[in-house]
Amino acid sequence: MTNSNQLCPVLFIPHGGGPLPLLGDESHLALVSFLKEITLSLPLPSSILIISAHWEEDKVTITNGKRPSLIYDYYGFPKEMYQIEYPAPGDPVLANKIYKLFQDSGIEAKLDEQRGFDHGMFVPLKIMFPEAEIPCVQLSLINNLDPESHFKLGKALSKLRKENVLILGSGFTFHNMQALMSQNSGVDFKNEEFEQWLIDTCTNPNYSPSLQEQKLIEWSEAPYARYCQPREEHLLPLHVCAGVSGSTAKLVFEGKVAGKKTSAFLWNDST
């Protein structure tokens, strides 16, 4: 367990393109190094809650199966990428606790015993915690993709920080698939400018929590926001993370993944 004054960390990461981080893809090497190294600076969690960009429901949904299977939700990769194993157990006790936190906050939620873990979960965790021994629960997005609603999910989850739970947002701060697949190696100033706005929004110590929240809720007004996120499902795990913490983040990764600049953020504050 962490000491009584230390809140458990909240981490938002880019998870890269499909299973490419596990294939040794050159454009993902910096990300893989980061994912391996970041765990060394974090307390070992007793459970992990993952908010993945790859699961949307009409109301927020929580996996509560004891042994979730894997969902290979990507296409066109070598056969071995559909035989990956990551046998992390589920955590029904934590799932039910999360369900109650949402109920207490007036948020409609449901539990799902059948749903497995998608690649937004098992690809990064296979790098971060390869032993697959830590119980995991996955949380869906809400399919209205409303940023304020996702911020509220984070606020409802904030009590989990007093327990030994790593809250992990798994998305990508740049998710324009057409631009990613163009493999243009030059500087993408639209990507760079939005990324700089996002870094400033999340890490500027001069912003009050309410201003940071307002900026993230109104993210689509940022420079080149809709170029970088034509559809915002890969950004919204960040909103949940920011809502959990309500404080300034630390930039822990700033590099290129698949040729585009992207970032990871850590909230690791004390009471």
ZARO-709889 format. One record per residue: residue number from 1; residue in three letters; x, y, z of N, C-alpha, C in turn. Coordinates in Angstrom, 2 decimals. Layout:
ZARO-709889
R,NUM,ALA,X,Y,Z,X,Y,Z,X,Y,Z
...
END
This chain:
ZARO-709889
R,1,MET,0.84,-1.20,0.00,0.00,0.00,0.00,0.87,1.25,0.00
R,2,THR,0.31,2.33,-0.52,1.01,3.61,-0.44,0.86,4.16,0.96
R,3,ASN,1.71,5.17,1.33,1.54,5.75,2.66,0.29,6.60,2.69
R,4,SER,-0.17,6.92,3.91,-1.51,7.49,4.08,-1.66,8.86,3.45
R,5,ASN,-0.54,9.57,3.24,-0.63,10.90,2.66,-0.47,10.90,1.14
R,6,GLN,-0.16,9.76,0.57,0.10,9.67,-0.86,-1.10,9.11,-1.59
R,7,LEU,-1.61,9.89,-2.53,-2.71,9.39,-3.35,-2.16,8.52,-4.46
R,8,CYS,-2.88,7.49,-4.83,-2.41,6.61,-5.89,-2.38,7.34,-7.23
R,9,PRO,-1.43,6.98,-8.08,-1.23,7.73,-9.32,-2.35,7.52,-10.33
R,10,VAL,-2.48,8.53,-11.18,-3.37,8.48,-12.33,-2.49,8.74,-13.54
R,11,LEU,-2.61,7.91,-14.55,-1.70,7.98,-15.70,-2.49,7.91,-16.99
R,12,PHE,-2.22,8.84,-17.89,-2.78,8.77,-19.25,-1.64,8.47,-20.21
R,13,ILE,-1.84,7.47,-21.06,-0.80,7.06,-22.02,-1.37,6.99,-23.43
R,14,PRO,-0.51,7.20,-24.44,-0.87,6.79,-25.80,-0.59,5.29,-25.93
R,15,HIS,-1.52,4.53,-26.48,-1.28,3.09,-26.59,-0.77,2.67,-27.96
R,16,GLY,-0.61,3.65,-28.87,-0.03,3.32,-30.17,-1.04,2.72,-31.13
R,17,GLY,-0.55,2.21,-32.22,-1.39,1.67,-33.29,-1.57,0.18,-33.18
R,18,GLY,-2.77,-0.27,-32.80,-3.05,-1.71,-32.71,-1.99,-2.42,-31.89
R,19,PRO,-1.50,-3.58,-32.39,-0.48,-4.31,-31.65,0.95,-3.92,-32.04
R,20,LEU,1.13,-2.82,-32.78,2.47,-2.45,-33.26,3.50,-2.32,-32.15
R,21,PRO,3.14,-1.84,-30.96,4.16,-1.80,-29.90,4.73,-3.18,-29.55
R,22,LEU,3.96,-4.23,-29.77,4.42,-5.59,-29.45,5.16,-6.24,-30.61
R,23,LEU,5.17,-5.58,-31.77,5.80,-6.14,-32.97,7.20,-5.59,-33.21
R,24,GLY,7.68,-4.74,-32.29,8.98,-4.12,-32.48,9.00,-3.07,-33.57
R,25,ASP,7.84,-2.50,-33.88,7.76,-1.48,-34.91,8.63,-0.28,-34.55
R,26,GLU,9.46,0.16,-35.48,10.43,1.23,-35.19,9.77,2.52,-34.73
R,27,SER,8.60,2.83,-35.30,7.94,4.08,-34.96,7.29,4.05,-33.58
R,28,HIS,7.37,2.90,-32.91,6.81,2.77,-31.56,7.88,2.50,-30.50
R,29,LEU,9.15,2.52,-30.88,10.20,2.15,-29.92,10.28,3.11,-28.74
R,30,ALA,10.12,4.41,-29.00,10.17,5.39,-27.91,9.02,5.16,-26.94
R,31,LEU,7.85,4.85,-27.46,6.70,4.58,-26.60,6.93,3.33,-25.76
R,32,VAL,7.45,2.28,-26.38,7.71,1.03,-25.64,8.70,1.28,-24.51
R,33,SER,9.76,2.04,-24.78,10.74,2.36,-23.73,10.08,3.11,-22.58
R,34,PHE,9.25,4.08,-22.93,8.54,4.84,-21.89,7.65,3.93,-21.05
R,35,LEU,6.86,3.07,-21.69,5.94,2.20,-20.95,6.70,1.26,-20.01
R,36,LYS,7.86,0.80,-20.42,8.67,-0.06,-19.55,9.22,0.72,-18.37
R,37,GLU,9.64,1.96,-18.63,10.33,2.73,-17.59,9.38,3.37,-16.58
R,38,ILE,8.20,3.77,-17.01,7.31,4.52,-16.12,6.88,3.67,-14.92
R,39,THR,6.75,2.37,-15.13,6.30,1.52,-14.01,7.34,1.48,-12.89
R,40,LEU,8.61,1.74,-13.21,9.65,1.71,-12.19,9.51,2.86,-11.21
R,41,SER,8.83,3.93,-11.62,8.68,5.10,-10.76,7.33,5.12,-10.05
R,42,LEU,6.52,4.08,-10.24,5.19,4.03,-9.64,5.13,2.95,-8.57
R,43,PRO,4.32,3.14,-7.52,4.11,2.06,-6.57,3.42,0.89,-7.25
R,44,LEU,3.73,-0.32,-6.83,3.10,-1.49,-7.42,1.64,-1.53,-6.99
R,45,PRO,0.70,-1.44,-7.94,-0.72,-1.40,-7.55,-1.24,-2.78,-7.19
R,46,SER,-2.28,-2.80,-6.35,-2.95,-4.07,-6.05,-4.00,-4.37,-7.11
R,47,SER,-4.47,-3.32,-7.81,-5.42,-3.47,-8.92,-5.20,-2.34,-9.90
R,48,ILE,-5.68,-2.53,-11.13,-5.58,-1.50,-12.17,-6.96,-1.28,-12.76
R,49,LEU,-7.34,-0.01,-12.89,-8.56,0.37,-13.59,-8.15,1.02,-14.90
R,50,ILE,-8.58,0.47,-16.02,-8.21,0.98,-17.35,-9.42,1.59,-18.03
R,51,ILE,-9.26,2.84,-18.48,-10.28,3.48,-19.31,-9.75,3.43,-20.74
R,52,SER,-10.35,2.62,-21.58,-9.84,2.40,-22.94,-10.67,3.16,-23.97
R,53,ALA,-9.97,3.69,-24.96,-10.63,4.38,-26.08,-11.42,3.43,-26.96
R,54,HIS,-11.27,2.13,-26.75,-11.84,1.16,-27.69,-13.10,0.47,-27.17
R,55,TRP,-13.78,1.13,-26.25,-15.03,0.56,-25.74,-16.00,1.69,-25.43
R,56,GLU,-17.15,1.68,-26.09,-18.18,2.70,-25.88,-19.52,2.02,-25.62
R,57,GLU,-20.26,2.56,-24.67,-21.59,2.06,-24.34,-22.54,3.24,-24.13
R,58,ASP,-23.83,2.95,-24.12,-24.81,4.03,-23.92,-24.77,4.58,-22.50
R,59,LYS,-24.32,3.76,-21.55,-24.03,4.23,-20.19,-22.72,3.60,-19.76
R,60,VAL,-22.01,4.26,-18.88,-20.68,3.78,-18.52,-20.78,2.35,-17.97
R,61,THR,-19.90,1.49,-18.45,-19.98,0.06,-18.16,-18.64,-0.43,-17.60
R,62,ILE,-18.74,-1.37,-16.67,-17.57,-1.84,-15.92,-17.47,-3.35,-16.09
R,63,THR,-16.29,-3.86,-16.45,-16.10,-5.31,-16.50,-16.07,-5.85,-15.08
R,64,ASN,-16.82,-6.92,-14.84,-16.74,-7.54,-13.50,-16.62,-9.06,-13.58
R,65,GLY,-16.14,-9.55,-14.72,-15.85,-10.97,-14.82,-14.59,-11.33,-14.05
R,66,LYS,-14.51,-12.59,-13.62,-13.33,-13.03,-12.85,-12.14,-13.32,-13.76
R,67,ARG,-12.41,-13.78,-14.98,-11.33,-14.14,-15.91,-11.66,-13.62,-17.31
R,68,PRO,-11.59,-12.32,-17.53,-11.94,-11.78,-18.85,-11.03,-12.32,-19.96
R,69,SER,-11.62,-12.59,-21.10,-10.86,-13.01,-22.27,-10.27,-11.77,-22.94
R,70,LEU,-9.52,-11.96,-24.02,-8.98,-10.85,-24.78,-9.78,-10.64,-26.06
R,71,ILE,-9.93,-9.39,-26.44,-10.64,-9.02,-27.68,-9.59,-8.48,-28.65
R,72,TYR,-9.36,-9.19,-29.74,-8.35,-8.78,-30.72,-9.00,-7.83,-31.72
R,73,ASP,-9.21,-6.61,-31.27,-10.00,-5.65,-32.06,-9.10,-4.81,-32.97
R,74,TYR,-8.38,-5.52,-33.85,-7.56,-4.88,-34.89,-7.51,-5.84,-36.07
R,75,TYR,-7.08,-5.33,-37.21,-7.20,-6.10,-38.44,-5.93,-6.01,-39.27
R,76,GLY,-5.61,-7.11,-39.96,-4.54,-7.09,-40.93,-3.14,-7.29,-40.38
R,77,PHE,-3.03,-7.89,-39.20,-1.72,-8.09,-38.57,-1.34,-9.56,-38.63
R,78,PRO,-0.05,-9.89,-38.36,0.37,-11.29,-38.41,-0.43,-12.18,-37.45
R,79,LYS,-0.50,-13.45,-37.79,-1.32,-14.42,-37.05,-1.03,-14.42,-35.57
R,80,GLU,0.25,-14.24,-35.20,0.60,-14.32,-33.78,-0.01,-13.18,-32.95
R,81,MET,-0.41,-12.11,-33.62,-1.04,-11.00,-32.90,-2.47,-11.34,-32.47
R,82,TYR,-3.00,-12.46,-32.98,-4.32,-12.92,-32.58,-4.22,-14.12,-31.64
R,83,GLN,-2.98,-14.36,-31.19,-2.73,-15.44,-30.23,-2.05,-14.90,-28.97
R,84,ILE,-1.99,-13.58,-28.85,-1.40,-12.96,-27.67,-2.16,-13.42,-26.43
R,85,GLU,-1.42,-13.63,-25.37,-2.05,-13.95,-24.09,-1.72,-12.88,-23.07
R,86,TYR,-2.70,-12.52,-22.29,-2.48,-11.63,-21.14,-3.53,-12.02,-20.10
R,87,PRO,-3.23,-13.08,-19.33,-4.25,-13.69,-18.47,-4.44,-12.98,-17.12
R,88,ALA,-4.46,-11.67,-17.14,-4.70,-10.93,-15.89,-6.10,-11.25,-15.37
R,89,PRO,-6.23,-11.48,-14.07,-7.56,-11.73,-13.52,-8.40,-10.45,-13.48
R,90,GLY,-9.70,-10.62,-13.46,-10.58,-9.49,-13.20,-10.62,-9.20,-11.71
R,91,ASP,-11.41,-8.21,-11.34,-11.53,-7.83,-9.93,-12.98,-7.42,-9.66
R,92,PRO,-13.88,-8.43,-9.47,-15.29,-8.11,-9.26,-15.54,-7.21,-8.04
R,93,VAL,-14.73,-7.34,-7.01,-14.92,-6.50,-5.82,-14.69,-5.03,-6.17
R,94,LEU,-13.60,-4.76,-6.89,-13.33,-3.39,-7.32,-14.41,-2.91,-8.29
R,95,ALA,-14.84,-3.78,-9.20,-15.88,-3.39,-10.17,-17.16,-2.96,-9.45
R,96,ASN,-17.54,-3.70,-8.44,-18.75,-3.34,-7.70,-18.57,-2.06,-6.90
R,97,LYS,-17.36,-1.83,-6.41,-17.06,-0.58,-5.71,-17.18,0.60,-6.66
R,98,ILE,-16.68,0.45,-7.88,-16.78,1.51,-8.89,-18.24,1.77,-9.25
R,99,TYR,-19.00,0.69,-9.41,-20.42,0.82,-9.71,-21.12,1.64,-8.63
R,100,LYS,-20.80,1.38,-7.37,-21.42,2.12,-6.27,-20.98,3.59,-6.26
R,101,LEU,-19.72,3.85,-6.60,-19.25,5.24,-6.67,-20.05,6.02,-7.72
R,102,PHE,-20.33,5.38,-8.85,-21.14,6.04,-9.88,-22.58,6.24,-9.38
R,103,GLN,-23.13,5.23,-8.74,-24.49,5.37,-8.19,-24.56,6.54,-7.21
R,104,ASP,-23.57,6.62,-6.33,-23.55,7.68,-5.32,-23.44,9.06,-5.95
R,105,SER,-22.88,9.12,-7.16,-22.73,10.40,-7.86,-23.87,10.67,-8.84
R,106,GLY,-24.88,9.80,-8.83,-26.02,9.99,-9.72,-25.73,9.68,-11.18
R,107,ILE,-24.73,8.83,-11.43,-24.34,8.46,-12.80,-24.86,7.07,-13.12
R,108,GLU,-25.62,6.95,-14.18,-26.11,5.63,-14.61,-24.94,4.76,-15.05
R,109,ALA,-24.90,3.54,-14.57,-23.79,2.63,-14.89,-24.33,1.21,-14.95
R,110,LYS,-23.54,0.32,-15.54,-23.91,-1.10,-15.54,-22.64,-1.94,-15.45
R,111,LEU,-22.82,-3.17,-15.00,-21.74,-4.14,-14.90,-21.86,-5.14,-16.04
R,112,ASP,-20.72,-5.66,-16.50,-20.71,-6.61,-17.61,-19.75,-7.75,-17.28
R,113,GLU,-20.32,-8.92,-17.01,-19.50,-10.09,-16.66,-18.85,-10.74,-17.87
R,114,GLN,-19.40,-10.51,-19.06,-18.96,-11.23,-20.26,-17.88,-10.51,-21.05
R,115,ARG,-17.84,-9.21,-20.97,-16.94,-8.43,-21.83,-15.47,-8.68,-21.48
R,116,GLY,-14.65,-8.86,-22.51,-13.23,-9.08,-22.30,-12.44,-7.78,-22.32
R,117,PHE,-11.12,-7.93,-22.33,-10.20,-6.80,-22.38,-9.79,-6.53,-23.83
R,118,ASP,-9.91,-5.28,-24.29,-9.53,-4.95,-25.66,-8.06,-4.54,-25.73
R,119,HIS,-7.58,-4.23,-26.93,-6.14,-3.98,-27.09,-5.69,-2.68,-26.44
R,120,GLY,-6.64,-1.77,-26.14,-6.28,-0.59,-25.38,-5.84,-0.92,-23.97
R,121,MET,-6.20,-2.13,-23.53,-5.76,-2.63,-22.23,-4.54,-3.53,-22.36
R,122,PHE,-4.67,-4.62,-23.14,-3.62,-5.64,-23.04,-2.34,-5.29,-23.77
R,123,VAL,-2.38,-4.44,-24.79,-1.13,-4.07,-25.47,-0.21,-3.28,-24.54
R,124,PRO,-0.67,-2.16,-23.94,0.24,-1.45,-23.04,0.57,-2.22,-21.77
R,125,LEU,-0.41,-2.95,-21.20,-0.13,-3.65,-19.94,0.82,-4.82,-20.13
R,126,LYS,0.82,-5.41,-21.32,1.79,-6.50,-21.58,3.22,-5.97,-21.54
R,127,ILE,3.39,-4.69,-21.84,4.71,-4.05,-21.76,4.98,-3.55,-20.34
R,128,MET,3.99,-2.96,-19.71,4.17,-2.34,-18.40,4.24,-3.36,-17.27
R,129,PHE,3.36,-4.34,-17.31,3.27,-5.36,-16.25,3.18,-6.73,-16.91
R,130,PRO,4.29,-7.21,-17.49,4.24,-8.42,-18.33,3.82,-9.69,-17.59
R,131,GLU,3.93,-9.71,-16.26,3.58,-10.92,-15.52,2.08,-11.18,-15.53
R,132,ALA,1.29,-10.18,-15.81,-0.19,-10.31,-15.89,-0.79,-10.85,-14.60
R,133,GLU,-0.21,-10.44,-13.47,-0.68,-10.93,-12.18,-1.60,-9.95,-11.46
R,134,ILE,-1.61,-8.69,-11.88,-2.39,-7.67,-11.17,-3.83,-7.69,-11.67
R,135,PRO,-4.80,-7.82,-10.77,-6.21,-7.82,-11.21,-6.58,-6.51,-11.91
R,136,CYS,-7.38,-6.62,-12.95,-7.73,-5.46,-13.77,-9.23,-5.35,-13.98
R,137,VAL,-9.68,-4.12,-14.05,-11.06,-3.80,-14.41,-11.00,-2.79,-15.54
R,138,GLN,-11.85,-2.97,-16.54,-11.88,-2.01,-17.65,-13.19,-1.23,-17.61
R,139,LEU,-13.08,0.05,-17.93,-14.21,0.96,-17.92,-14.45,1.47,-19.33
R,140,SER,-15.72,1.51,-19.73,-16.05,2.00,-21.07,-16.14,3.53,-21.08
R,141,LEU,-16.11,4.08,-22.27,-16.54,5.45,-22.49,-18.06,5.45,-22.64
R,142,ILE,-18.64,6.64,-22.60,-20.07,6.80,-22.90,-20.16,7.23,-24.36
R,143,ASN,-21.02,6.59,-25.12,-20.98,6.78,-26.58,-21.52,8.13,-27.06
R,144,ASN,-21.97,8.99,-26.13,-22.28,10.37,-26.57,-21.01,11.21,-26.73
R,145,LEU,-19.88,10.68,-26.24,-18.56,11.33,-26.35,-18.58,12.78,-25.82
R,146,ASP,-19.38,13.00,-24.80,-19.49,14.33,-24.20,-18.34,14.55,-23.22
R,147,PRO,-17.48,15.55,-23.42,-16.32,15.71,-22.54,-16.69,15.98,-21.09
R,148,GLU,-17.75,16.76,-20.86,-18.13,17.06,-19.48,-18.59,15.81,-18.74
R,149,SER,-19.32,14.94,-19.43,-19.76,13.68,-18.82,-18.57,12.82,-18.41
R,150,HIS,-17.53,12.82,-19.21,-16.36,12.00,-18.90,-15.54,12.62,-17.77
R,151,PHE,-15.52,13.94,-17.69,-14.90,14.59,-16.55,-15.61,14.19,-15.26
R,152,LYS,-16.95,14.12,-15.32,-17.74,13.74,-14.14,-17.46,12.29,-13.73
R,153,LEU,-17.23,11.41,-14.72,-16.85,10.04,-14.38,-15.59,10.04,-13.53
R,154,GLY,-14.61,10.85,-13.95,-13.37,10.93,-13.19,-13.59,11.43,-11.77
R,155,LYS,-14.41,12.46,-11.62,-14.69,13.00,-10.28,-15.31,11.93,-9.39
R,156,ALA,-16.21,11.13,-9.95,-16.85,10.07,-9.18,-15.85,9.00,-8.75
R,157,LEU,-14.79,8.83,-9.54,-13.78,7.80,-9.24,-12.69,8.29,-8.29
R,158,SER,-12.73,9.55,-7.92,-11.59,10.13,-7.18,-11.31,9.44,-5.85
R,159,LYS,-12.34,8.86,-5.22,-12.13,8.19,-3.94,-11.23,6.96,-4.07
R,160,LEU,-11.13,6.43,-5.28,-10.25,5.26,-5.48,-8.79,5.60,-5.25
R,161,ARG,-8.45,6.88,-5.32,-7.04,7.26,-5.16,-6.53,7.00,-3.74
R,162,LYS,-7.43,6.78,-2.79,-7.02,6.47,-1.42,-6.76,4.98,-1.25
R,163,GLU,-6.99,4.24,-2.32,-6.71,2.80,-2.31,-5.55,2.55,-3.27
R,164,ASN,-5.05,1.34,-3.25,-3.86,1.04,-4.06,-4.26,0.63,-5.48
R,165,VAL,-4.95,1.54,-6.18,-5.45,1.28,-7.53,-4.76,2.25,-8.50
R,166,LEU,-4.12,1.71,-9.51,-3.59,2.55,-10.59,-4.73,2.82,-11.57
R,167,ILE,-5.03,4.09,-11.78,-6.05,4.48,-12.75,-5.33,4.87,-14.04
R,168,LEU,-5.62,4.15,-15.10,-4.86,4.26,-16.35,-5.79,4.63,-17.51
R,169,GLY,-5.60,5.81,-18.08,-6.32,6.19,-19.28,-5.50,5.78,-20.50
R,170,SER,-6.09,5.01,-21.38,-5.39,4.45,-22.53,-6.02,4.99,-23.81
R,171,GLY,-5.32,5.92,-24.46,-5.85,6.53,-25.67,-4.73,6.95,-26.61
R,172,PHE,-4.81,8.18,-27.13,-3.80,8.68,-28.07,-4.14,10.15,-28.30
R,173,THR,-3.20,11.05,-28.03,-3.52,12.47,-28.17,-3.56,12.92,-29.63
R,174,PHE,-3.13,12.07,-30.54,-3.30,12.33,-31.98,-3.94,11.09,-32.58
R,175,HIS,-5.12,11.27,-33.20,-5.78,10.08,-33.76,-6.50,10.40,-35.06
R,176,ASN,-5.79,11.07,-35.96,-6.27,11.27,-37.32,-5.70,10.12,-38.15
R,177,MET,-6.52,9.10,-38.39,-6.02,7.88,-39.02,-5.49,8.13,-40.43
R,178,GLN,-6.13,9.02,-41.17,-5.67,9.31,-42.52,-4.26,9.90,-42.49
R,179,ALA,-4.04,10.82,-41.56,-2.71,11.42,-41.43,-1.69,10.41,-40.94
R,180,LEU,-2.08,9.53,-40.01,-1.16,8.51,-39.50,-0.75,7.54,-40.61
R,181,MET,-1.68,7.19,-41.47,-1.39,6.21,-42.51,-0.66,6.82,-43.71
R,182,SER,-0.61,8.16,-43.78,0.09,8.80,-44.90,1.60,8.65,-44.79
R,183,GLN,2.07,8.35,-43.56,3.51,8.14,-43.30,4.36,9.31,-43.77
R,184,ASN,3.81,10.50,-43.67,4.57,11.72,-43.98,5.54,11.99,-42.84
R,185,SER,6.81,11.98,-43.11,7.83,12.10,-42.06,8.17,13.54,-41.71
R,186,GLY,7.61,14.50,-42.41,7.91,15.90,-42.13,7.21,16.39,-40.87
R,187,VAL,7.54,17.61,-40.46,6.91,18.21,-39.28,5.46,18.54,-39.61
R,188,ASP,4.58,18.11,-38.76,3.15,18.38,-38.92,2.80,19.50,-37.95
R,189,PHE,2.76,20.74,-38.43,2.59,21.87,-37.53,1.23,21.85,-36.85
R,190,LYS,0.22,21.28,-37.50,-1.11,21.19,-36.87,-1.05,20.26,-35.65
R,191,ASN,-0.43,19.13,-35.84,-0.20,18.18,-34.75,0.60,18.84,-33.62
R,192,GLU,1.67,19.53,-33.98,2.55,20.16,-32.97,1.80,21.23,-32.18
R,193,GLU,0.97,22.02,-32.85,0.31,23.13,-32.18,-0.77,22.63,-31.22
R,194,PHE,-1.54,21.63,-31.64,-2.55,21.08,-30.73,-1.88,20.41,-29.53
R,195,GLU,-0.80,19.71,-29.80,-0.10,19.01,-28.71,0.43,20.01,-27.69
R,196,GLN,0.95,21.13,-28.16,1.45,22.15,-27.25,0.33,22.73,-26.42
R,197,TRP,-0.83,22.93,-27.04,-2.00,23.42,-26.29,-2.39,22.43,-25.20
R,198,LEU,-2.38,21.14,-25.54,-2.79,20.11,-24.59,-1.80,20.01,-23.43
R,199,ILE,-0.52,20.07,-23.74,0.50,20.02,-22.69,0.35,21.21,-21.74
R,200,ASP,0.16,22.39,-22.31,-0.03,23.58,-21.49,-1.28,23.43,-20.61
R,201,THR,-2.37,22.98,-21.19,-3.62,22.84,-20.45,-3.47,21.90,-19.26
R,202,CYS,-2.78,20.79,-19.46,-2.69,19.78,-18.41,-1.60,20.06,-17.38
R,203,THR,-0.55,20.81,-17.75,0.61,20.92,-16.87,0.90,22.32,-16.35
R,204,ASN,0.18,23.33,-16.81,0.49,24.71,-16.41,0.06,24.94,-14.96
R,205,PRO,1.02,25.17,-14.06,0.67,25.33,-12.64,-0.10,26.60,-12.34
R,206,ASN,-0.16,27.52,-13.29,-0.89,28.77,-13.08,-2.39,28.64,-13.36
R,207,TYR,-2.81,27.49,-13.90,-4.23,27.28,-14.17,-4.90,26.69,-12.94
R,208,SER,-6.01,27.28,-12.56,-6.80,26.71,-11.47,-7.46,25.42,-11.96
R,209,PRO,-7.85,24.53,-11.04,-8.55,23.31,-11.46,-9.78,23.61,-12.31
R,210,SER,-10.52,24.67,-11.97,-11.73,24.99,-12.73,-11.41,25.47,-14.14
R,211,LEU,-10.30,26.21,-14.28,-9.91,26.66,-15.62,-9.42,25.49,-16.46
R,212,GLN,-8.64,24.62,-15.86,-8.18,23.44,-16.58,-9.37,22.60,-17.05
R,213,GLU,-10.34,22.41,-16.15,-11.53,21.64,-16.51,-12.27,22.30,-17.67
R,214,GLN,-12.44,23.61,-17.60,-13.14,24.33,-18.66,-12.42,24.18,-20.00
R,215,LYS,-11.10,24.30,-19.97,-10.33,24.19,-21.21,-10.46,22.79,-21.81
R,216,LEU,-10.40,21.76,-20.96,-10.51,20.40,-21.47,-11.92,20.11,-21.98
R,217,ILE,-12.92,20.62,-21.30,-14.30,20.42,-21.76,-14.50,21.10,-23.12
R,218,GLU,-13.87,22.25,-23.30,-13.99,23.00,-24.56,-12.81,22.71,-25.50
R,219,TRP,-12.26,21.51,-25.41,-11.05,21.14,-26.14,-11.18,21.34,-27.65
R,220,SER,-12.39,21.19,-28.18,-12.57,21.26,-29.63,-12.34,22.66,-30.19
R,221,GLU,-12.24,23.66,-29.29,-11.93,25.01,-29.71,-10.43,25.28,-29.78
R,222,ALA,-9.63,24.31,-29.37,-8.17,24.45,-29.42,-7.68,24.45,-30.86
R,223,PRO,-6.46,24.96,-31.09,-5.92,24.98,-32.46,-5.84,23.58,-33.07
R,224,TYR,-6.46,23.42,-34.22,-6.40,22.18,-35.01,-6.91,20.95,-34.25
R,225,ALA,-7.84,21.21,-33.32,-8.37,20.13,-32.49,-9.00,19.02,-33.34
R,226,ARG,-9.85,19.41,-34.30,-10.56,18.40,-35.07,-9.70,17.77,-36.16
R,227,TYR,-8.60,18.37,-36.47,-7.63,17.69,-37.34,-6.96,16.57,-36.56
R,228,CYS,-6.59,16.84,-35.32,-5.88,15.85,-34.51,-6.81,14.79,-33.94
R,229,GLN,-8.06,15.17,-33.69,-9.05,14.24,-33.14,-10.36,14.39,-33.92
R,230,PRO,-10.43,13.85,-35.15,-11.68,13.94,-35.91,-12.87,13.37,-35.14
R,231,ARG,-12.59,12.33,-34.37,-13.58,11.75,-33.46,-12.83,11.52,-32.15
R,232,GLU,-13.38,12.02,-31.04,-12.57,12.23,-29.84,-12.45,11.05,-28.88
R,233,GLU,-12.80,9.85,-29.32,-12.77,8.74,-28.37,-11.37,8.46,-27.82
R,234,HIS,-10.32,8.81,-28.57,-8.97,8.56,-28.06,-8.47,9.65,-27.12
R,235,LEU,-9.18,10.75,-27.06,-8.82,11.82,-26.13,-9.57,11.71,-24.81
R,236,LEU,-10.77,11.16,-24.82,-11.63,11.19,-23.64,-11.10,10.42,-22.43
R,237,PRO,-10.30,9.36,-22.58,-9.70,8.79,-21.37,-8.87,9.82,-20.59
R,238,LEU,-8.31,10.81,-21.30,-7.59,11.89,-20.62,-8.55,12.72,-19.76
R,239,HIS,-9.75,12.98,-20.25,-10.73,13.75,-19.47,-11.10,13.01,-18.19
R,240,VAL,-11.26,11.69,-18.29,-11.57,10.92,-17.08,-10.42,11.05,-16.08
R,241,CYS,-9.19,10.89,-16.56,-8.02,10.99,-15.68,-7.93,12.36,-15.01
R,242,ALA,-8.11,13.41,-15.80,-8.04,14.76,-15.25,-9.15,14.98,-14.23
R,243,GLY,-10.32,14.40,-14.47,-11.41,14.52,-13.53,-11.13,13.81,-12.22
R,244,VAL,-10.46,12.67,-12.28,-10.09,11.94,-11.07,-9.21,12.81,-10.18
R,245,SER,-8.24,13.45,-10.79,-7.23,14.17,-10.02,-7.65,15.57,-9.62
R,246,GLY,-8.14,16.35,-10.58,-8.48,17.74,-10.29,-7.28,18.58,-9.95
R,247,SER,-6.12,18.22,-10.49,-4.90,18.97,-10.22,-4.01,18.98,-11.46
R,248,THR,-2.87,19.64,-11.34,-1.94,19.77,-12.47,-1.20,18.47,-12.70
R,249,ALA,-1.06,18.10,-13.95,-0.35,16.87,-14.30,1.12,17.16,-14.57
R,250,LYS,1.90,16.10,-14.59,3.30,16.16,-15.00,3.40,15.50,-16.38
R,251,LEU,4.10,16.16,-17.29,4.35,15.57,-18.60,5.44,14.51,-18.45
R,252,VAL,5.11,13.25,-18.74,6.08,12.18,-18.53,6.54,11.54,-19.85
R,253,PHE,5.87,11.88,-20.95,6.33,11.43,-22.27,5.92,12.46,-23.29
R,254,GLU,6.88,12.86,-24.10,6.62,13.78,-25.21,7.50,13.32,-26.35
R,255,GLY,6.90,12.62,-27.28,7.70,12.06,-28.36,6.82,11.70,-29.54
R,256,LYS,7.41,11.03,-30.51,6.66,10.65,-31.70,6.31,9.16,-31.66
R,257,VAL,5.07,8.91,-32.02,4.57,7.55,-32.17,3.92,7.48,-33.54
R,258,ALA,4.35,6.54,-34.35,3.85,6.43,-35.73,4.03,7.75,-36.48
R,259,GLY,5.11,8.46,-36.16,5.46,9.68,-36.89,4.76,10.94,-36.41
R,260,LYS,3.90,10.83,-35.38,3.17,12.00,-34.89,3.50,12.25,-33.42
R,261,LYS,3.58,13.53,-33.08,3.88,13.89,-31.70,2.70,13.53,-30.80
R,262,THR,3.01,12.96,-29.65,1.98,12.58,-28.69,2.57,12.64,-27.29
R,263,SER,1.70,12.60,-26.28,2.14,12.83,-24.91,1.49,11.87,-23.94
R,264,ALA,2.14,11.74,-22.78,1.58,11.01,-21.64,1.66,11.91,-20.42
R,265,PHE,0.69,11.78,-19.54,0.59,12.65,-18.37,0.40,11.81,-17.10
R,266,LEU,1.02,12.28,-16.02,0.93,11.61,-14.72,0.45,12.58,-13.68
R,267,TRP,-0.54,12.16,-12.91,-1.00,12.90,-11.73,-0.57,12.07,-10.53
R,268,ASN,0.31,12.60,-9.72,0.90,11.80,-8.64,1.07,12.68,-7.41
R,269,ASP,-0.05,13.27,-6.94,0.02,14.25,-5.87,-0.32,13.63,-4.52
R,270,SER,-0.07,14.39,-3.46,-0.34,13.94,-2.10,-1.56,14.64,-1.54
R,271,THR,-2.12,14.07,-0.50,-3.24,14.71,0.19,-2.75,15.90,0.98
END
